[in-house]
Structure formats: C-alpha cells, structure tokens
Amino acid sequence: LEADLSIRCDGIYNTYKLIAIIFFVVYGFGIPTGGFLMLFRRRKQLHQGYYFNLYGFLISGYRKNRYYWEMITSLRKLILIFITVFLDRYPRLKIYMGTWTVTIFLLANIKFRPWRYLLLWRIENFSLISLCVTLNMALVFEDKELSTSWGKGVATGLILGINALVLVVFIVAWWREGRKWQRNQGSMVKQVKQGIHNIKKGDKPNFHKYTQKPSDAYFYYNNDTQQQQKFLDIIRVLPLPCLSTLY
C-alpha cells in the first residue's frame, strides 16, 4: 500500500486481489462481449416487435448495420477506467493514453457514422472533441514551465468553457427535439378531436382524406414514436464532462 509501505500485501490481500481480477474480467469484458454475441445471433430480427422490445435499449438510435455500437461505447468506457485506475502513478502517461483512446474512438465515430440521426452523430463528435481538449489542457498541470498561476488559470478556463459549451449544445438540442415531439403530438390530438366532432355532427368520417393506404396510419404513429425515441436518445449521447476530471 502506498499509504503505509510497512503493510504486507499477502495472505488475505491476495484473495481480495484475485476476486477483484475475476470481477474485472467478467464484468468489464464479459458484458460487452456477451452483449455483442447475443445481438449478433439475432441481428436479422432485432428490429422486429418482440426482439426490439427486448433489446431496444441497446440498439435504439443506431443504424441497423451498427446494432453493436453500444458495445463499442462500453469498451471505450472500460479502457478509460482501466487507464485511470492502473496508470494513476503516471499522470502524464495517463493523460496521453486517455487522449489517444478518445481520439481513436472519435475517428471511428466519424468513419462509421453509427447514429441513425445526424444530430446525434454531431453531438457525439462534439462531446468527444471536448474530452480530447480537456485532456490536452490537463497536460498544463503536469508541465513545470506551464503550471504557473497564469497557465493553470487559462487551462482551467478552457476546460470549463468547452464543457459548458457541450452542456449548452446538449440542452438546446434536447429542448428543440422535445418541442418537435410536442408539436407532433398536438397535431395528432387535434386531428382526433376534429374527427370526433365531425362524427357527432353526423358526418361520415372520410378516412381516405387522411390515409391513402392502410399503412399510412401506421406511418403517422411510427413517425411520432421515432420522434419520441430521437428525443430520448439524445440523453445517451452526452458523456459526462466530469469524466475528464479523473485525469
């Protein structure tokens, strides 16, 4: 133990160490790997009713051919946690490794475009860029020449500024999508009320006026559901800006 070097880390400590390693492997690698294999086996059925209700929390928001991307995100989090824990005694190396890791996943997100909506893809890119900037600014605190009161003040200001900007972008996007969802719901409610009013007046409901084919009714319902899902998916995109403070 670094707190007291006289303590012998054997006996019961070896048992605890073994248990920690087992849980780290099972939980850290087992869940993403098992999740990927589970989704891969049912990849052709994932967007059907039963399986979408079962696995929707893992695949919603992603394109059909990127159904596994949630496992990629879990892997990114696992690597960052691994770097934070096991490289704690080497702060400069920890910052470098964290920056490289985030950059690699940022390039992968740009290349493969896993998100179904352009807005979600842009927010994900912006949040990962902010994390890269935050990690680079953290190097100021490890440099003897730059870690002056002025240098630390500038770095702190940039870190707070970029993370505040990400939060503002997220809130604005969330609010705009929420407004669109509410407008869609209001439009549907008005149509239903108008139809009921016409029936009470004795008019025959002209279904063909609103639906040219039977699938149109499902399209209107499904479109509102997609807008709601898009609104909820935005919450999943924003990684916690405070994660960067671990470095």
Summary of the structure (lengths in Angstrom):
residues: 247
radius of gyration: 24.9
end to end distance: 21.1
largest distance: 91.5
contacts: 629
relative contact order: 0.09
helix: 79%
strand: 1%
